[in-house]
Amino acid sequence: MQKNLGMTIALRRVWLWTIPMAAYSSLALWKPRFKSLDIPDVSFPMEAALTFVMGMLILFRINRAYERWWEARTLWGTLVNVSRNLAVKTRQLANVDAADRGEMRRLIIDFSYALKDHLRTPLQPATPPNDSDPEIRIEHIPSSIVQNIYKKLKTWSQSGALTREELWMMDSEARMLLEVCGACERIKLTLMSRSWRLLTRQCLGLYLLTIPWALVDEFHYWTIPISALIAYFVIGGEGIAHYVEEPFGSQEDHLDLDGICRRIESSVREILTD
């Protein structure tokens, strides 16, 4: 419900921008009366050139934003596989009791939820895990959880529950947790350059300011709805790029991190529950 509401608000904002555009395009209908102002004609070749430049900028912006979204989705798919593999290897390789398996199950599940919260509010200090000193506040909880996983693996290795080869096999999965975390942080903290976004929006504004004057001689009163419709799609494309560029939020166009975390929890519990 919250996701649908967020998307509705975003589309409503796009429509709010098209209303001033429709009002502005109506000025082009008065062009014959503005002869004293010597308003230059905007020819179709000139408008076609602006359309090409604007289209290339918007296309590049949307493609880059979608690439970030898809890379983030691939990383979380990797996290699903790593969590399942780590749970299966714990079940089959570690000669430990149900309590130890339950502890590893909790750590694997907690990591996915901690990573989700970390990516949504990365600068906010969070409550430490239950097995930490309550007086200590941990800002990077995913790292703390992985550290506890390695403490558990070290304990099992020292007690003989894991051989060296088995420890190496489990390490190949455990180290992937922080690699996924680091790659997600790179996506979160490295947005498209501000200068490129500003150039795209300036080109978009110039295009929308000139298009009614290029259409009015051909379409007359139809210039108003046509200009508003073009503005809707152009501004909507920029809005989509803006939302998709940051894939870790909670809106409809963002990744369903809550659903992925629940899927990880369900799989890990099924594997590691006696």
ZIPEBEL-V204252 format. One record per residue. N is the residue number from 1. RES is the residue in three letters. SS is DSSP state (@ for helix, = for strand, . for the rest). PSI is psi in whole degrees, -180 to 180 (999 if undefined). D_FIRST is the distance of its C-alpha to the first C-alpha in whole Angstrom. Layout:
n-><N | N>
res-><RES | RES>
ss-><SS | SS>
psi-><PSI | PSI>
d_first-><D_FIRST | D_FIRST>
//
This chain:
n-><1 | 2 | 3 | 4 | 5 | 6 | 7 | 8 | 9 | 10 | 11 | 12 | 13 | 14 | 15 | 16 | 17 | 18 | 19 | 20 | 21 | 22 | 23 | 24 | 25 | 26 | 27 | 28 | 29 | 30 | 31 | 32 | 33 | 34 | 35 | 36 | 37 | 38 | 39 | 40 | 41 | 42 | 43 | 44 | 45 | 46 | 47 | 48 | 49 | 50 | 51 | 52 | 53 | 54 | 55 | 56 | 57 | 58 | 59 | 60 | 61 | 62 | 63 | 64 | 65 | 66 | 67 | 68 | 69 | 70 | 71 | 72 | 73 | 74 | 75 | 76 | 77 | 78 | 79 | 80 | 81 | 82 | 83 | 84 | 85 | 86 | 87 | 88 | 89 | 90 | 91 | 92 | 93 | 94 | 95 | 96 | 97 | 98 | 99 | 100 | 101 | 102 | 103 | 104 | 105 | 106 | 107 | 108 | 109 | 110 | 111 | 112 | 113 | 114 | 115 | 116 | 117 | 118 | 119 | 120 | 121 | 122 | 123 | 124 | 125 | 126 | 127 | 128 | 129 | 130 | 131 | 132 | 133 | 134 | 135 | 136 | 137 | 138 | 139 | 140 | 141 | 142 | 143 | 144 | 145 | 146 | 147 | 148 | 149 | 150 | 151 | 152 | 153 | 154 | 155 | 156 | 157 | 158 | 159 | 160 | 161 | 162 | 163 | 164 | 165 | 166 | 167 | 168 | 169 | 170 | 171 | 172 | 173 | 174 | 175 | 176 | 177 | 178 | 179 | 180 | 181 | 182 | 183 | 184 | 185 | 186 | 187 | 188 | 189 | 190 | 191 | 192 | 193 | 194 | 195 | 196 | 197 | 198 | 199 | 200 | 201 | 202 | 203 | 204 | 205 | 206 | 207 | 208 | 209 | 210 | 211 | 212 | 213 | 214 | 215 | 216 | 217 | 218 | 219 | 220 | 221 | 222 | 223 | 224 | 225 | 226 | 227 | 228 | 229 | 230 | 231 | 232 | 233 | 234 | 235 | 236 | 237 | 238 | 239 | 240 | 241 | 242 | 243 | 244 | 245 | 246 | 247 | 248 | 249 | 250 | 251 | 252 | 253 | 254 | 255 | 256 | 257 | 258 | 259 | 260 | 261 | 262 | 263 | 264 | 265 | 266 | 267 | 268 | 269 | 270 | 271 | 272 | 273 | 274>
res-><MET | GLN | LYS | ASN | LEU | GLY | MET | THR | ILE | ALA | LEU | ARG | ARG | VAL | TRP | LEU | TRP | THR | ILE | PRO | MET | ALA | ALA | TYR | SER | SER | LEU | ALA | LEU | TRP | LYS | PRO | ARG | PHE | LYS | SER | LEU | ASP | ILE | PRO | ASP | VAL | SER | PHE | PRO | MET | GLU | ALA | ALA | LEU | THR | PHE | VAL | MET | GLY | MET | LEU | ILE | LEU | PHE | ARG | ILE | ASN | ARG | ALA | TYR | GLU | ARG | TRP | TRP | GLU | ALA | ARG | THR | LEU | TRP | GLY | THR | LEU | VAL | ASN | VAL | SER | ARG | ASN | LEU | ALA | VAL | LYS | THR | ARG | GLN | LEU | ALA | ASN | VAL | ASP | ALA | ALA | ASP | ARG | GLY | GLU | MET | ARG | ARG | LEU | ILE | ILE | ASP | PHE | SER | TYR | ALA | LEU | LYS | ASP | HIS | LEU | ARG | THR | PRO | LEU | GLN | PRO | ALA | THR | PRO | PRO | ASN | ASP | SER | ASP | PRO | GLU | ILE | ARG | ILE | GLU | HIS | ILE | PRO | SER | SER | ILE | VAL | GLN | ASN | ILE | TYR | LYS | LYS | LEU | LYS | THR | TRP | SER | GLN | SER | GLY | ALA | LEU | THR | ARG | GLU | GLU | LEU | TRP | MET | MET | ASP | SER | GLU | ALA | ARG | MET | LEU | LEU | GLU | VAL | CYS | GLY | ALA | CYS | GLU | ARG | ILE | LYS | LEU | THR | LEU | MET | SER | ARG | SER | TRP | ARG | LEU | LEU | THR | ARG | GLN | CYS | LEU | GLY | LEU | TYR | LEU | LEU | THR | ILE | PRO | TRP | ALA | LEU | VAL | ASP | GLU | PHE | HIS | TYR | TRP | THR | ILE | PRO | ILE | SER | ALA | LEU | ILE | ALA | TYR | PHE | VAL | ILE | GLY | GLY | GLU | GLY | ILE | ALA | HIS | TYR | VAL | GLU | GLU | PRO | PHE | GLY | SER | GLN | GLU | ASP | HIS | LEU | ASP | LEU | ASP | GLY | ILE | CYS | ARG | ARG | ILE | GLU | SER | SER | VAL | ARG | GLU | ILE | LEU | THR | ASP>
ss-><. | @ | @ | @ | @ | @ | @ | @ | @ | @ | @ | @ | @ | @ | @ | @ | @ | @ | @ | @ | @ | @ | @ | @ | @ | @ | @ | @ | @ | @ | @ | @ | @ | @ | @ | @ | @ | . | . | . | . | . | . | @ | @ | @ | @ | @ | @ | @ | @ | @ | @ | @ | @ | @ | @ | @ | @ | @ | @ | @ | @ | @ | @ | @ | @ | @ | @ | @ | @ | @ | @ | @ | @ | @ | @ | @ | @ | @ | @ | @ | @ | @ | @ | @ | @ | @ | @ | @ | @ | @ | @ | . | . | . | . | @ | @ | @ | @ | @ | @ | @ | @ | @ | @ | @ | @ | @ | @ | @ | @ | @ | @ | @ | @ | @ | @ | @ | . | . | . | . | . | = | . | . | . | . | . | . | . | . | . | . | . | = | . | . | @ | @ | @ | @ | @ | @ | @ | @ | @ | @ | @ | @ | @ | @ | @ | @ | @ | @ | @ | . | . | . | . | @ | @ | @ | @ | @ | @ | @ | @ | @ | @ | @ | @ | @ | @ | @ | @ | @ | @ | @ | @ | @ | @ | @ | @ | @ | @ | . | . | . | . | @ | @ | @ | @ | @ | @ | @ | @ | @ | @ | @ | @ | @ | @ | @ | @ | @ | @ | @ | @ | @ | @ | @ | @ | @ | @ | . | . | @ | @ | @ | @ | @ | @ | @ | @ | @ | @ | @ | @ | @ | @ | @ | @ | @ | @ | @ | @ | @ | @ | @ | . | . | . | . | . | . | . | . | . | . | . | . | @ | @ | @ | @ | @ | @ | @ | @ | @ | @ | @ | @ | @ | @ | @ | @ | . | .>
psi-><-44 | -39 | -45 | -40 | -42 | -42 | -38 | -42 | -40 | -45 | -34 | -37 | -37 | -44 | -35 | -31 | -28 | -24 | -50 | -33 | -41 | -40 | -41 | -41 | -24 | -22 | -29 | -24 | -21 | 10 | -43 | -27 | -9 | 27 | -31 | -22 | -9 | 54 | 124 | 149 | 140 | 107 | 161 | -40 | -41 | -43 | -35 | -38 | -44 | -39 | -41 | -47 | -47 | -41 | -40 | -41 | -47 | -41 | -45 | -41 | -46 | -41 | -44 | -40 | -42 | -36 | -41 | -43 | -45 | -38 | -41 | -40 | -38 | -41 | -41 | -27 | -39 | -40 | -38 | -47 | -42 | -42 | -43 | -43 | -42 | -38 | -43 | -42 | -35 | -41 | -42 | -27 | -37 | 123 | 75 | 168 | 179 | -33 | -43 | -40 | -38 | -37 | -43 | -38 | -45 | -41 | -42 | -45 | -43 | -32 | -44 | -44 | -38 | -39 | -41 | -51 | -36 | -39 | -28 | -34 | 70 | -22 | 0 | 120 | 140 | 168 | 134 | 160 | 164 | -31 | 8 | 167 | 121 | -15 | -12 | 133 | 130 | 123 | -34 | 82 | -40 | -42 | -39 | -40 | -43 | -37 | -41 | -34 | -43 | -33 | -41 | -44 | -38 | -42 | -44 | -39 | -42 | -30 | -6 | 4 | -20 | 136 | 171 | -42 | -41 | -38 | -41 | -40 | -39 | -31 | -34 | -27 | -43 | -37 | -21 | -22 | -50 | -25 | -41 | -43 | -48 | -40 | -38 | -38 | -38 | -43 | -42 | -41 | -8 | 87 | 170 | 146 | 143 | -37 | -38 | -43 | -40 | -42 | -42 | -44 | -33 | -43 | -40 | -45 | -42 | -40 | -45 | -29 | -29 | -23 | -36 | -36 | -22 | -24 | -23 | -37 | -26 | -38 | -11 | -121 | -22 | -7 | -37 | -57 | -33 | -42 | -41 | -40 | -43 | -43 | -38 | -47 | -39 | -48 | -37 | -38 | -42 | -38 | -41 | -45 | -39 | -43 | -42 | -23 | -28 | 92 | -3 | 14 | -161 | 12 | 174 | -35 | -6 | 169 | 144 | 72 | -34 | -43 | -39 | -41 | -40 | -35 | -42 | -46 | -45 | -44 | -45 | -40 | -40 | -38 | -41 | 10 | 128 | 999>
d_first-><0 | 4 | 5 | 5 | 6 | 9 | 10 | 11 | 12 | 14 | 16 | 16 | 19 | 20 | 21 | 22 | 25 | 26 | 27 | 30 | 31 | 32 | 34 | 36 | 36 | 38 | 41 | 42 | 43 | 45 | 47 | 50 | 51 | 50 | 53 | 55 | 52 | 53 | 50 | 50 | 49 | 46 | 47 | 45 | 46 | 45 | 42 | 41 | 42 | 40 | 37 | 38 | 38 | 35 | 33 | 35 | 33 | 30 | 30 | 31 | 29 | 26 | 28 | 28 | 25 | 24 | 27 | 25 | 22 | 24 | 26 | 23 | 22 | 25 | 26 | 23 | 24 | 28 | 26 | 25 | 29 | 30 | 29 | 30 | 33 | 34 | 33 | 35 | 38 | 38 | 38 | 41 | 43 | 43 | 45 | 43 | 42 | 39 | 38 | 39 | 36 | 34 | 34 | 34 | 31 | 29 | 30 | 29 | 25 | 25 | 26 | 23 | 21 | 23 | 23 | 19 | 20 | 23 | 22 | 19 | 21 | 25 | 27 | 26 | 28 | 27 | 28 | 31 | 30 | 32 | 35 | 36 | 38 | 36 | 38 | 36 | 33 | 32 | 30 | 30 | 29 | 29 | 32 | 33 | 32 | 33 | 37 | 36 | 36 | 39 | 41 | 40 | 41 | 44 | 45 | 45 | 47 | 50 | 50 | 50 | 47 | 47 | 49 | 49 | 48 | 45 | 44 | 45 | 42 | 40 | 40 | 39 | 36 | 35 | 36 | 34 | 31 | 32 | 33 | 29 | 28 | 31 | 30 | 26 | 27 | 30 | 27 | 25 | 28 | 30 | 28 | 30 | 33 | 32 | 35 | 34 | 30 | 33 | 35 | 32 | 31 | 34 | 35 | 32 | 33 | 37 | 36 | 34 | 37 | 39 | 38 | 38 | 42 | 42 | 41 | 42 | 46 | 44 | 41 | 42 | 40 | 37 | 37 | 35 | 32 | 33 | 33 | 29 | 28 | 30 | 28 | 25 | 25 | 27 | 25 | 22 | 23 | 24 | 20 | 19 | 22 | 21 | 18 | 19 | 22 | 20 | 18 | 18 | 15 | 11 | 10 | 9 | 13 | 14 | 15 | 13 | 15 | 14 | 14 | 18 | 19 | 18 | 20 | 23 | 23 | 23 | 26 | 28 | 28 | 29 | 32 | 33 | 33 | 36>
//
